[in-house]
Amino acid sequence: MSDTKNAPSHPEDSLFSLQGKNAIITGASRGIGEAIAHQMAVAGANVVVSSRKIEACEAVATAINEQQDRHAAHAVGCNISHKEHLQNLVTEANRTFGDVDILVCNAAVNPAFGPSSQISEEQIDKIFNCNIKANHLLAHMVLPQMQKKKDGAIIIISSISAFVGNPGIGMYGVSKAADLQMARNLAVEYGPDNIRINCIAPGIVKTHFAEALWKDPKVEEMIASKLPMRRFGEPDDIAGAAVFLASPAAKWMTGQHITIDGGTLIGMGGM
């Protein structure tokens, strides 16, 4: 029988509670970002749901507010490739909920598929501006607020593409590897302020971003049959790790990454 002597008497006392915390989540109108927004709200956080399309963000925020029976979510349109949009996102979060305690950099792009010899400079710039530069800028917009409290968590959604070569999405993988290093650098700089910066590296998750791999049942079955867990991920498979990394349960974890890929890397070398 487990020892319940030290078990929390109230949900807000849980190691995984985000009660009273304010979070910004980019790319939160669908997929992994939407799942993270829902699960962080369940854990008690106030969440700012952002993506390029405000209507989609509002639908997610409305669903969360109805589910939680409180004003737990607020929608803000944001194109992460524009610095002024990022600043407005932080300003709106502050106006609505107060200082930011949690930042989840989930939004990313991949406008190119094919060998590196065929990628254009414009495509490279777009990948780096959205997948690296935007995360850097947004982090530094909220870090002063976290420094004031001597507390905060930043989570960057990387990818297993950061660990292996890929003939189709190579530059995307380069950007995701850079995100891992960004987290390490920020963790070293801001650890003295009790601010934690970590990454999650998902495998193939059934989202719009990866639909070419799962929309066709035959393609999905062919790839999934080679994975140790025999299936692709679902957005909620990633959301739990984000809640963990934002919560007191991860208060001594920083500069690290969690790989959630159904065993892809151990089973088939990242495909």
C-alpha positions in Angstrom: 0.0 0.0 0.0 1.4 3.4 -1.0 2.3 5.9 1.7 -0.2 8.8 1.5 1.2 10.7 4.4 2.7 13.4 2.2 0.0 13.4 -0.4 -1.5 16.9 -1.2 -4.7 17.6 0.5 -5.8 20.0 -2.2 -5.3 19.8 -6.0 -3.4 23.1 -6.0 -0.8 21.5 -3.7 0.0 18.8 -6.3 3.5 18.7 -7.8 1.8 19.0 -11.2 -0.4 22.0 -10.3 -0.3 25.1 -12.5 -2.8 26.9 -10.3 -2.5 30.7 -10.7 0.1 30.5 -13.4 -0.2 32.4 -16.7 0.9 30.7 -19.9 1.5 31.8 -23.5 1.3 29.0 -26.1 2.1 29.6 -29.7 0.7 27.6 -32.5 -2.2 26.7 -30.1 -5.1 26.7 -32.5 -4.8 23.0 -33.3 -2.6 19.9 -32.8 0.1 19.8 -30.1 -0.4 23.4 -29.1 -4.1 23.1 -28.7 -3.6 20.0 -26.5 -1.1 21.8 -24.3 -3.4 24.7 -23.9 -6.3 22.4 -22.8 -4.1 20.4 -20.4 -2.5 23.4 -18.8 -5.9 24.9 -18.2 -7.0 21.6 -16.6 -3.9 21.9 -14.3 -5.1 25.3 -13.2 -3.2 27.7 -15.5 -4.6 30.7 -17.4 -3.6 30.2 -21.0 -3.2 32.6 -23.9 -4.0 30.7 -27.1 -2.2 32.1 -30.1 -1.7 31.4 -33.8 -2.0 33.3 -37.1 -5.7 32.7 -37.4 -7.6 34.5 -34.6 -10.9 32.8 -35.4 -9.3 29.4 -34.8 -7.8 30.7 -31.5 -11.1 32.0 -30.3 -12.7 28.6 -30.9 -10.1 26.9 -28.8 -10.3 29.5 -26.1 -14.1 29.3 -26.0 -13.9 25.5 -25.7 -11.4 25.8 -22.8 -13.5 28.4 -21.0 -16.6 26.2 -21.2 -14.7 23.2 -20.1 -13.2 24.9 -17.1 -16.2 27.0 -16.3 -14.0 30.1 -15.8 -12.1 32.6 -17.8 -9.1 30.3 -18.3 -8.2 31.1 -21.9 -7.8 34.2 -24.0 -7.2 34.3 -27.8 -4.6 36.4 -29.5 -3.7 36.4 -33.2 0.0 36.3 -33.8 2.3 35.7 -36.8 5.5 34.7 -35.2 7.6 36.0 -38.1 6.7 39.6 -37.1 8.4 41.0 -34.0 5.6 43.5 -33.4 3.1 40.6 -33.4 5.2 38.8 -30.7 5.3 42.0 -28.6 1.6 42.4 -28.9 1.1 38.8 -27.8 3.0 39.5 -24.6 1.2 42.8 -24.1 -2.2 41.1 -24.5 -1.2 38.3 -22.1 -0.1 40.9 -19.5 -3.3 42.9 -19.9 -5.5 39.9 -19.6 -3.8 37.7 -16.9 -0.7 39.5 -15.6 2.9 38.6 -15.8 3.8 35.5 -17.8 5.0 32.5 -15.8 5.1 29.9 -18.6 6.0 30.2 -22.3 5.5 27.4 -24.7 7.2 28.0 -28.1 5.3 25.5 -30.3 4.6 27.3 -33.6 7.0 26.3 -36.4 7.1 26.1 -40.2 8.6 23.9 -42.8 8.0 25.4 -46.3 10.5 23.1 -48.0 10.6 19.4 -48.7 13.3 17.8 -50.7 17.1 17.7 -50.9 19.2 20.6 -49.5 20.4 21.6 -53.0 16.8 22.6 -53.9 15.9 24.8 -50.9 15.8 28.5 -51.6 17.3 31.3 -49.6 13.8 32.6 -48.9 12.8 29.2 -47.5 15.9 29.0 -45.3 15.1 32.5 -44.0 11.5 31.6 -43.2 12.5 28.4 -41.3 15.1 30.2 -39.3 13.0 33.3 -38.6 10.0 31.3 -37.4 11.7 28.3 -35.8 14.6 30.0 -34.1 14.6 33.8 -34.1 10.9 34.0 -33.0 11.6 31.7 -30.1 14.6 33.8 -29.1 12.7 37.1 -29.3 9.6 35.9 -27.5 11.7 34.3 -24.7 13.5 37.6 -24.1 10.2 39.5 -24.0 8.9 37.4 -21.1 12.2 36.6 -19.3 12.3 40.0 -17.4 8.8 39.2 -16.0 10.0 35.8 -14.8 13.2 37.4 -13.3 11.0 39.6 -11.1 9.4 36.6 -9.6 12.5 34.5 -9.5 10.4 31.8 -11.1 9.4 30.7 -14.6 9.4 28.0 -17.2 10.0 28.1 -21.0 9.3 25.0 -23.1 10.4 24.8 -26.7 8.9 22.2 -28.9 11.8 20.7 -30.9 11.6 17.4 -32.9 13.3 14.1 -33.3 14.5 15.6 -36.6 17.1 17.4 -34.5 18.9 14.1 -33.9 19.1 12.5 -37.3 19.8 13.4 -40.9 16.8 13.6 -43.2 16.9 14.0 -47.0 13.5 15.6 -47.1 13.3 18.0 -44.2 17.0 18.6 -43.5 16.9 22.4 -42.8 13.9 22.0 -40.6 16.0 19.5 -38.6 18.8 22.0 -38.4 16.4 24.6 -36.9 15.1 22.1 -34.4 18.7 21.2 -33.3 19.3 24.9 -32.8 16.2 25.1 -30.5 17.9 22.4 -28.3 21.0 24.6 -28.0 19.0 27.7 -27.4 17.4 26.0 -24.4 20.8 25.0 -23.1 22.2 28.5 -23.5 19.2 30.2 -21.9 19.2 27.6 -19.1 22.8 28.5 -18.2 22.0 32.3 -18.3 18.8 32.3 -16.4 19.2 29.3 -14.0 20.4 31.7 -11.2 17.0 33.4 -11.5 15.2 30.0 -11.0 14.0 30.0 -14.6 13.9 26.7 -16.3 14.2 26.2 -20.0 13.6 22.8 -21.6 12.6 21.1 -24.9 10.3 18.4 -26.0 11.2 16.4 -29.1 8.1 14.7 -30.5 8.2 12.0 -33.1 5.4 11.7 -35.7 2.2 13.1 -34.1 -1.1 13.0 -35.9 -1.4 16.7 -36.6 -2.0 18.8 -39.7 1.8 19.4 -39.8 2.5 15.7 -40.4 -0.7 14.7 -42.2 1.2 13.5 -45.3 2.4 10.6 -43.2 -1.0 9.5 -41.7 -3.8 10.7 -44.0 -3.3 7.7 -46.1 -4.1 4.6 -43.9 -1.7 2.4 -45.9 1.2 4.8 -45.4 0.4 5.1 -41.7 0.2 1.4 -41.3 3.5 0.9 -43.1 5.4 3.4 -41.0 3.7 2.7 -37.7 4.3 -1.1 -38.0 8.0 -0.4 -37.7 7.7 1.7 -34.5 8.2 -0.1 -31.1 4.8 1.1 -29.9 3.1 0.5 -33.3 1.3 3.8 -33.6 1.8 7.5 -34.3 1.5 9.9 -31.4 -1.6 11.9 -30.5 -1.4 15.6 -29.4 -2.2 14.6 -25.8 0.8 12.3 -25.7 2.9 15.5 -25.8 0.8 17.7 -23.7 1.4 15.8 -20.5 5.2 16.4 -20.7 4.6 20.1 -21.2 2.5 20.2 -18.0 5.2 18.4 -16.2 8.0 20.7 -17.4 6.0 23.8 -16.4 5.1 22.4 -13.0 6.9 22.2 -9.6 7.5 18.5 -10.5 10.3 19.7 -12.8 11.7 22.4 -10.6 15.2 21.0 -10.8 15.2 20.2 -14.5 16.7 22.7 -17.0 18.5 22.7 -20.3 17.2 19.3 -21.1 15.0 17.6 -23.7 12.3 14.9 -23.4 12.0 12.7 -26.5 8.4 11.4 -27.0 8.4 9.3 -30.2 6.9 5.9 -29.5 10.4 4.5 -29.6 11.1 5.8 -33.1 14.7 6.7 -32.5 15.6 3.5 -30.6 13.7 1.3 -33.0 14.6 2.5 -36.4 17.1 5.4 -36.1 14.5 8.1 -36.7 13.3 6.6 -40.0 
